[in-house]
Amino acid sequence: MFHSTRGNKLVSSPEAILNGLASDGGLYVIDNIPKIDYHDLLDDSYALMASKILNKLFPEFSIDELLIEIEDAYSSFDIENVVNLKECDNSYFLELFHGPTLAFKDLALVVLPRLMKLSKKKLGYDKNITILTATSGDTGGAALNGFKNVEGISIAVLYPNGGVSPVQEAQMCSFRADNAVMYAVEGNFDDCQSMVKKFFLEHKDLNLSSANSINIARLAPQIVYYFYSYISLLKENKIKENEKINFVVPTGNFGNIFAGFYAKMMGLPINNLICASNKNNVLTDYFNTNKYNKNREFYKTNSPSMDIIISSNFERFIYYGLNENTSLVKNKMELLANNGEYEFNNPYDYFYGYSIDEKETLNIIKEVYHKYNYCIDPHTAVAYGAYLEYIKNSSDNNKTVVLSTASPFKFPNTVLEALDIKCNDSLLGIKILKETINMDIPKVLNYPEIKREVLALNEVNNKLEDVIKCFESR
């Protein structure tokens, strides 16, 4: 069973999945975190492992029915194992970008529509549902791909105009489906995310859900690759049984690293979780001061998917840190809304935070390429930079997995700049990058004509209301 971070009303897994956001504005959390013995997963394929883990979290769905959906969902990935580990000295890059939009969001967003479809069936719900989502770049393309032409479900995506990479925008704005719309908004990601949350609260008459990691079913599939990477290292004799390892996670909305927190709570031998931020370092500051303060300048950086100041999933983190006291969580969220800040003494000594600026990001891309003959994207570079800072400031020799969240081909101009090659055209940059690093261009990077519609902030509410009512009338 699930309930809100701000209230104790219990709902079933299908209800939590379809609702997306709780009616009181809180985020759904599981009533009792299940335990999983990783030994029970040692011989499993990625899909079977995912089915077993999701069954523990969402017991209304059987392992068998989940497996049918998940095997089909991951058939669109370009490698059989779904994810891949690349060894670099004492660390490993966990490649999470082999899906249809070349970003880690695919791992969850090819599964989420199927969980929603199963949830509708379990609840006997036959009305059209609209997925309303804000994106800082990767979620939009992955969500549009995941929900394309899914019967009974439509999708509307908001993204910050000028705040995503040209390739990310091309992936969204070249998308064609009768059940999908996407809008560029004159604002930043936090504006888009705030508008989505406000729209949910003010339009309870509409059938809405979310594909952001505020939806527990978007977050849950991300737990799987923590288990899978650990088991892979064990089976390759890189670690010993029950040996603890670290994970470094490039972090914006706090969903990806929170999945690691859940994995640790479920029993995976995780030592430390290192939260990596770019110049928008609200999380780094929190882990160093115990103060969360959104009253700061917003920066557009060369790792745009992390250009976030209000990290929604942090609400789930403080819920557990406050001993699951929903009244205290509500108070903290009110302080954030009214004063822009709150204090919260972090009880988890295994979290560390580091921030990496744009110049350092470029230097790290270059360093990794020349040292290991391995090309990483800017978000992964932020994570690896945080890892280097962590080992410099600690005596920790544990094996460390760095989450590689996007293909370098999604950010070709930034990668080329790091390699001292100038290019202002992203689509041309893809070809130049191919020749530079001697890698094949992923087939998904082939775009038809791009069409985009830009909305001012004061236009968004009415536009969304009109288009969602149109979806519901079909």
DRENSEMAR-726436 format. One record per residue (C-alpha): residue number from 1; residue in one letter; x negated, y negated, z. Coordinates in steps of 0.001 Angstrom, whole numbers. Example, Ala and Ser with C-alpha at 12.3 -4.5 7.8 and 13.67 -1.06 7.14 Angstrom:
BEGIN
  resi  resn       xx       yy       zz
     1     A   -12300     4500     7800
     2     S   -13670     1060     7140
! end
This chain:
BEGIN
  resi  resn       xx       yy       zz
     1     M        0        0        0
     2     F    -1038    -3605     -592
     3     H     -276    -6960      996
     4     S    -1261   -10593      555
     5     T    -4333   -12157     2127
     6     R    -1873   -14698     3526
     7     G      946   -12394     4694
     8     N     1756    -8858     5804
     9     K     4627    -7810     3531
    10     L     3665    -4430     2056
    11     V     4139    -3619    -1628
    12     S     3335     -529    -3671
    13     S      454     -273    -6138
    14     P     2741     -751    -9178
    15     E     4291    -3840    -7592
    16     A      899    -5374    -6760
    17     I     -348    -4671   -10288
    18     L     2677    -6222   -12004
    19     N     2913    -9203    -9651
    20     G     -764   -10113   -10087
    21     L     -584   -12897    -7501
    22     A     1414   -12577    -4278
    23     S     4471   -14803    -3956
    24     D     2860   -16771    -1101
    25     G     -131   -17670    -3276
    26     G    -2432   -15116    -1667
    27     L    -4325   -12263    -3299
    28     Y    -3417    -8621    -2858
    29     V    -5688    -6472     -690
    30     I    -5395    -2780       78
    31     D    -3855    -1950     3438
    32     N    -6482      690     4256
    33     I    -9697      933     2222
    34     P   -10110     4598     1213
    35     K   -13380     6473     1679
    36     I   -15076     8282    -1210
    37     D   -17924    10782     -926
    38     Y   -20064    10168    -4005
    39     H   -21074    13851    -3932
    40     D   -17564    14637    -5171
    41     L   -18290    12614    -8330
    42     L   -21714    13997    -9284
    43     D   -20604    16016   -12312
    44     D   -17976    13602   -13601
    45     S   -17873    11664   -16844
    46     Y   -17379     7925   -16489
    47     A   -13672     8260   -17318
    48     L   -13074    11053   -14801
    49     M   -14969     9168   -12113
    50     A   -12840     6089   -12814
    51     S    -9671     8185   -12628
    52     K   -10618     9623    -9231
    53     I   -11568     6253    -7761
    54     L    -8459     4499    -9077
    55     N    -6292     7335    -7779
    56     K    -7696     6655    -4290
    57     L    -6787     2989    -4612
    58     F    -3497     3472    -6488
    59     P    -2207     6877    -5275
    60     E     1133     6487    -7083
    61     F     -772     7401   -10265
    62     S    -2127    10942   -10578
    63     I    -5710    11627   -11633
    64     D    -4425    13409   -14738
    65     E    -2241    10541   -15977
    66     L    -4985     8040   -15248
    67     L    -7544    10171   -17107
    68     I    -5431    10250   -20276
    69     E    -5213     6458   -20318
    70     I    -8799     5765   -19289
    71     E   -10398     8167   -21781
    72     D    -8458     6478   -24549
    73     A    -9329     3008   -23225
    74     Y   -13071     3656   -23230
    75     S   -13057     5301   -26649
    76     S   -13519     1786   -28082
    77     F   -16969     1421   -26444
    78     D   -20062     1847   -28576
    79     I   -21851     4294   -26251
    80     E   -20496     7568   -24882
    81     N   -21456     6878   -21258
    82     V   -19635     3482   -21318
    83     V   -22486     1789   -19380
    84     N   -26264     2135   -19584
    85     L   -29255     1676   -17245
    86     K   -32501      121   -18476
    87     E   -35515      577   -16167
    88     C   -37876    -2350   -15585
    89     D   -40369    -1558   -12796
    90     N   -38513    -1275    -9472
    91     S   -35317    -2722   -10904
    92     Y   -32731    -1541   -13402
    93     F   -30492    -3543   -15705
    94     L   -26991    -2079   -15678
    95     E   -25691    -2822   -19170
    96     L   -21985    -3590   -18900
    97     F   -21580    -5036   -22391
    98     H   -20940    -2088   -24668
    99     G   -17211    -2760   -24963
   100     P   -15202    -4480   -27698
   101     T   -16013    -8069   -26621
   102     L   -19582    -7440   -25413
   103     A   -19014    -8425   -21778
   104     F   -18476    -6687   -18448
   105     K   -14850    -7816   -18392
   106     D   -14110    -5101   -20958
   107     L   -14699    -2411   -18325
   108     A   -11560    -3563   -16528
   109     L    -9565    -5229   -19265
   110     V    -9202    -2164   -21465
   111     V    -7800     -342   -18425
   112     L    -5562    -3058   -16937
   113     P    -2910    -3013   -19725
   114     R    -2574      744   -19262
   115     L    -2177      383   -15507
   116     M      508    -2213   -16133
   117     K     2233       72   -18605
   118     L     2222     2922   -16048
   119     S     3448      512   -13358
   120     K     6400     -618   -15473
   121     K     7312     3017   -16044
   122     K     7065     3894   -12329
   123     L     9294      959   -11380
   124     G    11739     1353   -14266
   125     Y    10937    -2212   -15303
   126     D    11929    -2962   -18898
   127     K    11583    -6765   -19082
   128     N     8793    -8462   -21031
   129     I     5883    -9584   -18839
   130     T     3534   -12416   -19774
   131     I      -71   -12254   -18660
   132     L    -1194   -15785   -17794
   133     T    -4954   -16101   -17482
   134     A    -7641   -18753   -17137
   135     T   -11093   -17979   -18474
   136     S   -14568   -19427   -18241
   137     G   -15435   -17497   -21388
   138     D   -15478   -13710   -21225
   139     T   -12129   -12864   -19616
   140     G   -10181   -14550   -22434
   141     G   -11573   -12502   -25303
   142     A   -11510    -9275   -23299
   143     A    -7931    -9838   -22126
   144     L    -6692   -10723   -25609
   145     N    -8307    -7574   -26957
   146     G    -6956    -5416   -24142
   147     F    -3364    -6601   -24399
   148     K    -3096    -6887   -28173
   149     N      192    -5486   -29411
   150     V      986    -3791   -26072
   151     E     4740    -3301   -26115
   152     G     6621    -5298   -23485
   153     I     3608    -7432   -22487
   154     S     2533   -10827   -23858
   155     I     -516   -12917   -22999
   156     A    -1368   -16626   -22720
   157     V    -4971   -17755   -22136
   158     L    -6283   -21143   -20980
   159     Y    -9942   -22060   -21374
   160     P   -11903   -25302   -20835
   161     N   -12420   -27228   -24063
   162     G   -16172   -27438   -24652
   163     G   -16799   -25241   -21611
   164     V   -17342   -21878   -23307
   165     S   -19950   -20735   -25808
   166     P   -19142   -20965   -29536
   167     V   -19173   -17163   -29774
   168     Q   -16788   -16830   -26826
   169     E   -14467   -19384   -28403
   170     A   -14685   -17639   -31764
   171     Q   -13699   -14342   -30150
   172     M   -10596   -15953   -28657
   173     C    -9551   -18301   -31441
   174     S    -9968   -15836   -34297
   175     F    -7680   -13425   -32481
   176     R    -4403   -12552   -34194
   177     A    -1438   -10881   -32490
   178     D     2265   -11669   -32202
   179     N     2185   -11365   -28426
   180     A     -720   -13744   -27752
   181     V    -1530   -17464   -27551
   182     M    -4626   -19310   -26377
   183     Y    -5153   -22984   -25579
   184     A    -8234   -25151   -25044
   185     V    -7609   -27463   -22076
   186     E    -9210   -30866   -21551
   187     G   -10748   -29981   -18199
   188     N   -13073   -27447   -16597
   189     F   -12452   -23858   -15562
   190     D   -11342   -24841   -12069
   191     D    -8652   -27039   -13651
   192     C    -7471   -24101   -15764
   193     Q    -7479   -21705   -12824
   194     S    -5632   -24153   -10570
   195     M    -2979   -24682   -13235
   196     V    -2456   -20941   -13572
   197     K    -1987   -20505    -9809
   198     K      336   -23512    -9636
   199     F     2357   -22227   -12588
   200     F     2827   -18878   -10832
   201     L     4150   -20562    -7693
   202     E     6448   -22997    -9533
   203     H     7890   -20544   -12096
   204     K     9043   -17542   -10099
   205     D    11983   -17297   -12503
   206     L     9575   -16145   -15227
   207     N     8081   -12649   -15476
   208     L     4388   -13378   -14957
   209     S     1253   -11465   -14081
   210     S    -2477   -12070   -14378
   211     A    -5534   -10534   -16046
   212     N    -7957   -12565   -13925
   213     S    -9706   -10767   -11104
   214     I    -7083   -12250    -8793
   215     N    -5119    -9189   -10013
   216     I    -6228    -6228    -7903
   217     A    -5957    -3939   -10947
   218     R    -8463    -6116   -12817
   219     L   -10901    -5875    -9966
   220     A   -10501    -2180    -9083
   221     P   -12007     -659   -12286
   222     Q   -15161    -2694   -11634
   223     I   -15842     -642    -8489
   224     V   -16503     2375   -10707
   225     Y   -19778     1224   -12244
   226     Y   -21341      746    -8823
   227     F   -20729     4425    -8085
   228     Y   -21725     5477   -11597
   229     S   -25044     3633   -11554
   230     Y   -25943     5029    -8141
   231     I   -25170     8593    -9241
   232     S   -27092     8083   -12489
   233     L   -30215     7036   -10557
   234     L   -29806    10016    -8263
   235     K   -29424    12490   -11133
   236     E   -32487    11029   -12867
   237     N   -34505    11479    -9630
   238     K   -35098     7738    -9366
   239     I   -33666     7733    -5830
   240     K   -33180    10348    -3135
   241     E   -29874    11537    -1751
   242     N   -28185     8846      391
   243     E   -31020     6392     -309
   244     K   -29727     2842     -140
   245     I   -30121      504    -3116
   246     N   -29481    -3187    -3791
   247     F   -27244    -4789    -6384
   248     V   -27743    -8272    -7839
   249     V   -24629    -9795    -9383
   250     P   -24294   -12959   -11499
   251     T   -21314   -14547    -9826
   252     G   -18681   -17142   -10650
   253     N   -15235   -16142    -9418
   254     F   -16656   -13627    -6900
   255     G   -14723   -10697    -8386
   256     N   -17662    -8692    -9728
   257     I   -19638    -8804    -6502
   258     F   -16507    -8234    -4434
   259     A   -16059    -4957    -6324
   260     G   -19509    -4058    -4988
   261     F   -18347    -5031    -1489
   262     Y   -15411    -2622    -1891
   263     A   -17772       99    -3139
   264     K   -19903     -315       -9
   265     M   -16814     -289     2225
   266     M   -15676     2898      480
   267     G   -18926     4622     1416
   268     L   -21451     4028    -1377
   269     P   -25005     3713       78
   270     I   -25541       48     -764
   271     N   -28249    -1825     1112
   272     N   -27803    -5491      142
   273     L   -25628    -7453    -2283
   274     I   -27393   -10453    -3823
   275     C   -25076   -13160    -5121
   276     A   -26650   -15024    -8060
   277     S   -25358   -18461    -9063
   278     N   -26351   -21092   -11585
   279     K   -26478   -24830   -10888
   280     N   -22852   -24626    -9704
   281     N   -24199   -23190    -6471
   282     V   -21250   -23382    -4085
   283     L   -21680   -19705    -3155
   284     T   -25436   -19997    -2604
   285     D   -24825   -22921     -293
   286     Y   -22177   -20933     1565
   287     F   -24438   -17947     2216
   288     N   -27115   -20314     3520
   289     T   -24879   -22582     5650
   290     N   -21581   -20748     6347
   291     K   -19791   -23744     4810
   292     Y   -17728   -23543     1626
   293     N   -17531   -27000       82
   294     K   -16003   -27654    -3324
   295     N   -16630   -31419    -3085
   296     R   -19525   -31466    -5536
   297     E   -20370   -32274    -9119
   298     F   -19318   -29733   -11733
   299     Y   -22058   -28803   -14217
   300     K   -21779   -27344   -17696
   301     T   -24735   -24984   -17948
   302     N   -26274   -22483   -20338
   303     S   -24593   -19679   -18362
   304     P   -21027   -20990   -18860
   305     S   -19091   -17985   -17537
   306     M   -20443   -18895   -14101
   307     D   -19499   -22574   -14278
   308     I   -17039   -22267   -11408
   309     I   -16740   -24069    -8080
   310     I   -13565   -22543    -6652
   311     S   -14274   -18800    -6472
   312     S   -10823   -17252    -6077
   313     N   -11922   -13814    -4900
   314     F   -13790   -15352    -1992
   315     E   -10378   -15436     -309
   316     R   -10438   -11636     -211
   317     F   -13933   -11745     1280
   318     I   -12978   -14051     4139
   319     Y    -9827   -11966     4762
   320     Y   -12000    -9013     5720
   321     G   -14516   -11239     7464
   322     L   -11726   -12685     9611
   323     N   -10708    -9191    10729
   324     E    -7747    -9154     8330
   325     N    -6039   -12062    10097
   326     T    -3730   -13476     7411
   327     S    -2847   -16590     9437
   328     L    -6502   -17582     9678
   329     V    -6982   -16989     5944
   330     K    -3994   -19195     5170
   331     N    -5475   -21901     7385
   332     K    -8814   -21748     5563
   333     M    -7093   -22006     2179
   334     E    -5118   -25019     3375
   335     L    -8351   -26671     4524
   336     L    -9879   -26003     1109
   337     A    -6842   -27481     -661
   338     N    -6548   -30533     1587
   339     N   -10155   -31296     2576
   340     G   -12139   -29416      -52
   341     E   -14115   -27429     2498
   342     Y   -14010   -25013     5410
   343     E   -16426   -23207     7700
   344     F   -16549   -19428     8036
   345     N   -19277   -17510     9837
   346     N   -20225   -14673     7516
   347     P   -20234   -11421     9546
   348     Y   -21883    -9395     6766
   349     D   -25666    -9602     7015
   350     Y   -26145    -7721     3734
   351     F   -25084   -10661     1533
   352     Y   -27717   -13028      150
   353     G   -27289   -15995    -2180
   354     Y   -29699   -17604    -4663
   355     S   -29183   -20113    -7456
   356     I   -31147   -20437   -10696
   357     D   -31129   -23604   -12789
   358     E   -31042   -23870   -16577
   359     K   -34772   -24240   -17108
   360     E   -35481   -21221   -14915
   361     T   -32842   -19270   -16836
   362     L   -34655   -19879   -20117
   363     N   -38009   -18994   -18593
   364     I   -36661   -15711   -17241
   365     I   -35190   -14687   -20610
   366     K   -38600   -15313   -22150
   367     E   -40494   -13541   -19357
   368     V   -38323   -10401   -19476
   369     Y   -38548   -10220   -23256
   370     H   -42324   -10509   -23375
   371     K   -42958    -8307   -20332
   372     Y   -40498    -5497   -21068
   373     N   -39606    -6008   -24739
   374     Y   -36033    -6327   -23533
   375     C   -33612    -9141   -24347
   376     I   -31074   -10379   -21802
   377     D   -28328   -13001   -21903
   378     P   -28432   -16144   -19707
   379     H   -26053   -14769   -17042
   380     T   -28190   -11674   -16625
   381     A   -31218   -13980   -16484
   382     V   -29650   -15852   -13558
   383     A   -29209   -12517   -11786
   384     Y   -32763   -11401   -12484
   385     G   -34059   -14761   -11303
   386     A   -32134   -14301    -8055
   387     Y   -33687   -10838    -7736
   388     L   -37184   -12316    -8117
   389     E   -36401   -14903    -5431
   390     Y   -35021   -12199    -3155
   391     I   -38103    -9959    -3346
   392     K   -40347   -13001    -2921
   393     N   -38551   -13872      313
   394     S   -38201   -10357     1719
   395     S   -40176    -7170     2272
   396     D   -37407    -5075      695
   397     N   -38759    -2335    -1582
   398     N   -35418     -656    -2247
   399     K   -34520      114    -5840
   400     T   -32378    -2686    -7213
   401     V   -29721    -2709    -9914
   402     V   -29214    -6009   -11734
   403     L   -25799    -6268   -13348
   404     S   -26233    -7246   -17001
   405     T   -22875    -8781   -17770
   406     A   -23050    -9779   -21439
   407     S   -24850    -9016   -24670
   408     P   -27510   -11537   -25704
   409     F   -25597   -11816   -29005
   410     K   -22801   -13669   -27169
   411     F   -25202   -16522   -26399
   412     P   -27612   -16466   -29337
   413     N   -28660   -20119   -29314
   414     T   -29585   -20058   -25625
   415     V   -31588   -16865   -26058
   416     L   -33315   -18293   -29134
   417     E   -34136   -21491   -27251
   418     A   -35753   -19378   -24533
   419     L   -37839   -17698   -27231
   420     D   -38860   -21134   -28622
   421     I   -36629   -20917   -31719
   422     K   -34257   -23819   -32391
   423     C   -30807   -23184   -33867
   424     N   -27622   -25238   -33522
   425     D   -25274   -22893   -35366
   426     S   -24204   -19934   -33196
   427     L   -23034   -17748   -36057
   428     L   -26320   -18328   -37878
   429     G   -28064   -17827   -34543
   430     I   -26682   -14297   -34340
   431     K   -28498   -13401   -37570
   432     I   -31723   -15100   -36499
   433     L   -31587   -13323   -33124
   434     K   -31165    -9976   -34873
   435     E   -34321   -10576   -36862
   436     T   -36221   -11864   -33817
   437     I   -35494    -9041   -31370
   438     N   -34990    -6320   -33994
   439     M   -31575    -5243   -32755
   440     D   -28467    -4493   -34791
   441     I   -25682    -7058   -34641
   442     P   -22618    -5542   -32923
   443     K   -19831    -4980   -35435
   444     V   -17330    -6945   -33340
   445     L   -19166   -10200   -34143
   446     N   -17364   -10707   -37428
   447     Y   -14805   -13477   -37267
   448     P   -12014   -14571   -39601
   449     E   -10909   -18200   -39679
   450     I   -10862   -19836   -36248
   451     K    -7727   -21743   -35189
   452     R    -7594   -23679   -31926
   453     E    -5086   -25916   -30163
   454     V    -6290   -28447   -27576
   455     L    -4004   -29572   -24742
   456     A    -4351   -32446   -22305
   457     L    -3883   -31454   -18666
   458     N     -451   -33049   -18501
   459     E      725   -31070   -21544
   460     V     -121   -27590   -20298
   461     N     2841   -26896   -18004
   462     N     5532   -27664   -20578
   463     K     3673   -25842   -23341
   464     L     3316   -22706   -21245
   465     E     6922   -22812   -20105
   466     D     8161   -23040   -23702
   467     V     5959   -20282   -25091
   468     I     6610   -17872   -22199
   469     K    10365   -18349   -22475
   470     C     9992   -17614   -26181
   471     F     8113   -14388   -25372
   472     E    10831   -13348   -22906
   473     S    13622   -13921   -25395
   474     R    12252   -11400   -27886
! end
